[in-house]
């Protein structure tokens, strides 16, 4: 699918609790389309009482249904059916995802929906693979660890990849036998509801997969503080992640998984093969989803000998992008999520220029077919480590460039005082690549590529203030289990 009519999309609004859509709440939040600024729907805001109802319902379903006690292979069977239903629903899910988000419908159809379905399948297959261990004890004892679900997982997903991030939070929790209360972003609330409906259709018991709508300060805060929430998983800003961690400490020392902000470097050496491919890779890493990606490669560090050539080719790649609404064919530069965010991006760019950065391209609003918040891909050179554009996560299509001569200088520039989410290294020298991998402080390092594949076994997560714990991989599944130690005397 490469286009659709935004007026044709049927919107179902409300909370999904206990297997039912509940459109209740004294307050409502308007939802706007970033592609044209049109307010097209609203959602109820879940207050403390609604959160308590949702969590208690999930707890009751966890205790009374057989989901946690069901044979792991049976849970896996249900989740595989869930994945099949998601894949089969692409013609509904993709436009629903694209309508109010920054995801072009072609990307949502070709990548987001299949990736979501495959994520569910991956965790379905882990359901009977991890269950504890028998410990090495002396002959008089039998020692073991038993894996058990927490009960109810509180999940908070961001707006930039609503389907994918929503399922990263819920699929491992469901596979491990937990119930889930998911809060999607209030800016992109609707595809999560469809996921919950499909899970119910697949055979997930009512109350095991719930969705609540609302903002962070009211709904999200009430969710993470609820005493029945056993664990919290969140993707979003570093500031919000710190607030969630504090709230969890205050209300029961709940464990957390936090995937937070990033300011990821891309290090290009003069021996990097196929410089044109490298340029397009780097341009794609910052322009994809208009730079609204946690792992966006926003800091280019290039060996001085090829700096001018690489910059020229990146600028050319930027010039070929076409701004447009998410429902239009041919859109390769989607909108910024909101007007305030577009203004923030521009303010950082302008401050950086005022402090000495050189504008190579962009630095202004992009022309598009609709009046949404579009921003041109921007490249800034002659920046320092203290520049706003280098220090701060911009979450927009803004790339800074710094040059280096040696590996040691590259590592010094790559280091960031706060962030350590991801990094890229481009070189033909495998020894150099491995030295850089060892020297970079980041949770993920890509070599001669930038971005994930569909190898779900490789986890993602950050160092330093970029987060705690991992999404994807076996680690994300294990994070939804707690382990009980058992020691039995077998001789009188």
Secondary structure in CASP SS format (residue, H / E / C, confidence):
PFRMAT SS
TARGET T0000
AUTHOR 0000-0000-0000
METHOD secondary structure of the structure
MODEL  1
X C 1.00
X C 1.00
X C 1.00
X C 1.00
X C 1.00
X H 1.00
X H 1.00
X H 1.00
X C 1.00
X C 1.00
X C 1.00
X C 1.00
X C 1.00
X C 1.00
X E 1.00
X E 1.00
X E 1.00
X C 1.00
X C 1.00
X E 1.00
X E 1.00
X E 1.00
X C 1.00
X C 1.00
X C 1.00
X C 1.00
X C 1.00
X E 1.00
X E 1.00
X E 1.00
X E 1.00
X E 1.00
X C 1.00
X C 1.00
X C 1.00
X C 1.00
X C 1.00
X C 1.00
X E 1.00
X E 1.00
X E 1.00
X E 1.00
X E 1.00
X E 1.00
X C 1.00
X C 1.00
X C 1.00
X H 1.00
X H 1.00
X H 1.00
X H 1.00
X H 1.00
X H 1.00
X H 1.00
X H 1.00
X H 1.00
X H 1.00
X H 1.00
X H 1.00
X H 1.00
X H 1.00
X H 1.00
X H 1.00
X H 1.00
X C 1.00
X C 1.00
X C 1.00
X C 1.00
X C 1.00
X C 1.00
X C 1.00
X H 1.00
X H 1.00
X H 1.00
X H 1.00
X H 1.00
X H 1.00
X H 1.00
X H 1.00
X H 1.00
X H 1.00
X H 1.00
X H 1.00
X H 1.00
X H 1.00
X H 1.00
X H 1.00
X H 1.00
X C 1.00
X H 1.00
X H 1.00
X H 1.00
X H 1.00
X H 1.00
X H 1.00
X H 1.00
X H 1.00
X H 1.00
X H 1.00
X C 1.00
X C 1.00
X C 1.00
X C 1.00
X C 1.00
X H 1.00
X H 1.00
X H 1.00
X H 1.00
X H 1.00
X H 1.00
X H 1.00
X H 1.00
X H 1.00
X H 1.00
X H 1.00
X H 1.00
X H 1.00
X H 1.00
X H 1.00
X H 1.00
X H 1.00
X H 1.00
X H 1.00
X H 1.00
X H 1.00
X H 1.00
X C 1.00
X C 1.00
X C 1.00
X C 1.00
X C 1.00
X E 1.00
X E 1.00
X E 1.00
X E 1.00
X C 1.00
X C 1.00
X C 1.00
X C 1.00
X C 1.00
X E 1.00
X E 1.00
X E 1.00
X E 1.00
X E 1.00
X E 1.00
X E 1.00
X E 1.00
X E 1.00
X C 1.00
X C 1.00
X E 1.00
X E 1.00
X E 1.00
X E 1.00
X E 1.00
X C 1.00
X C 1.00
X C 1.00
X C 1.00
X C 1.00
X H 1.00
X H 1.00
X H 1.00
X H 1.00
X H 1.00
X H 1.00
X H 1.00
X H 1.00
X H 1.00
X H 1.00
X H 1.00
X H 1.00
X H 1.00
X H 1.00
X C 1.00
X C 1.00
X C 1.00
X E 1.00
X E 1.00
X E 1.00
X E 1.00
X E 1.00
X C 1.00
X C 1.00
X C 1.00
X C 1.00
X C 1.00
X C 1.00
X H 1.00
X H 1.00
X H 1.00
X H 1.00
X H 1.00
X H 1.00
X H 1.00
X H 1.00
X H 1.00
X H 1.00
X H 1.00
X H 1.00
X H 1.00
X C 1.00
X C 1.00
X C 1.00
X C 1.00
X C 1.00
X C 1.00
X E 1.00
X E 1.00
X E 1.00
X E 1.00
X C 1.00
X C 1.00
X C 1.00
X H 1.00
X H 1.00
X H 1.00
X H 1.00
X H 1.00
X H 1.00
X H 1.00
X H 1.00
X H 1.00
X H 1.00
X C 1.00
X C 1.00
X C 1.00
X E 1.00
X E 1.00
X E 1.00
X E 1.00
X E 1.00
X E 1.00
X E 1.00
X C 1.00
X C 1.00
X H 1.00
X H 1.00
X H 1.00
X H 1.00
X H 1.00
X H 1.00
X H 1.00
X H 1.00
X H 1.00
X H 1.00
X H 1.00
X H 1.00
X H 1.00
X C 1.00
X C 1.00
X C 1.00
X C 1.00
X E 1.00
X E 1.00
X E 1.00
X E 1.00
X E 1.00
X C 1.00
X C 1.00
X C 1.00
X C 1.00
X C 1.00
X E 1.00
X E 1.00
X E 1.00
X E 1.00
X C 1.00
X C 1.00
X C 1.00
X C 1.00
X C 1.00
X C 1.00
X H 1.00
X H 1.00
X H 1.00
X H 1.00
X H 1.00
X H 1.00
X H 1.00
X H 1.00
X H 1.00
X H 1.00
X H 1.00
X H 1.00
X H 1.00
X H 1.00
X H 1.00
X H 1.00
X H 1.00
X C 1.00
X C 1.00
X C 1.00
X C 1.00
X C 1.00
X C 1.00
X C 1.00
X E 1.00
X E 1.00
X E 1.00
X E 1.00
X E 1.00
X H 1.00
X H 1.00
X H 1.00
X H 1.00
X H 1.00
X H 1.00
X H 1.00
X H 1.00
X H 1.00
X H 1.00
X H 1.00
X H 1.00
X H 1.00
X H 1.00
X H 1.00
X H 1.00
X C 1.00
X C 1.00
X C 1.00
X E 1.00
X C 1.00
X C 1.00
X C 1.00
X C 1.00
X C 1.00
X C 1.00
X C 1.00
X C 1.00
X C 1.00
X E 1.00
X C 1.00
X C 1.00
X C 1.00
X C 1.00
X C 1.00
X H 1.00
X H 1.00
X H 1.00
X H 1.00
X H 1.00
X H 1.00
X H 1.00
X H 1.00
X H 1.00
X H 1.00
X H 1.00
X H 1.00
X H 1.00
X H 1.00
X H 1.00
X H 1.00
X C 1.00
X C 1.00
X C 1.00
X E 1.00
X E 1.00
X E 1.00
X E 1.00
X C 1.00
X C 1.00
X C 1.00
X E 1.00
X C 1.00
X C 1.00
X C 1.00
X C 1.00
X C 1.00
X C 1.00
X C 1.00
X C 1.00
X C 1.00
X E 1.00
X C 1.00
X C 1.00
X E 1.00
X E 1.00
X E 1.00
X E 1.00
X C 1.00
X C 1.00
X C 1.00
X C 1.00
X C 1.00
X C 1.00
X H 1.00
X H 1.00
X H 1.00
X H 1.00
X C 1.00
X C 1.00
X C 1.00
X C 1.00
X C 1.00
X C 1.00
X E 1.00
X E 1.00
X E 1.00
X E 1.00
X E 1.00
X E 1.00
X E 1.00
X C 1.00
X C 1.00
X H 1.00
X H 1.00
X H 1.00
X H 1.00
X H 1.00
X H 1.00
X H 1.00
X H 1.00
X C 1.00
X C 1.00
X C 1.00
X C 1.00
X E 1.00
X E 1.00
X C 1.00
X E 1.00
X E 1.00
X E 1.00
X E 1.00
X E 1.00
X C 1.00
X C 1.00
X C 1.00
X H 1.00
X H 1.00
X H 1.00
X H 1.00
X H 1.00
X H 1.00
X H 1.00
X H 1.00
X H 1.00
X H 1.00
X C 1.00
X C 1.00
X C 1.00
X C 1.00
X E 1.00
X E 1.00
X E 1.00
X E 1.00
X C 1.00
X C 1.00
X C 1.00
X C 1.00
X C 1.00
X C 1.00
X C 1.00
X C 1.00
X C 1.00
X C 1.00
X C 1.00
X C 1.00
X E 1.00
X C 1.00
X C 1.00
X E 1.00
X E 1.00
X C 1.00
X C 1.00
X E 1.00
X E 1.00
X C 1.00
X C 1.00
X E 1.00
X C 1.00
X H 1.00
X H 1.00
X H 1.00
X H 1.00
X H 1.00
X H 1.00
X C 1.00
X C 1.00
X E 1.00
X E 1.00
X E 1.00
X E 1.00
X E 1.00
X E 1.00
X E 1.00
X E 1.00
X E 1.00
X C 1.00
X C 1.00
X C 1.00
END
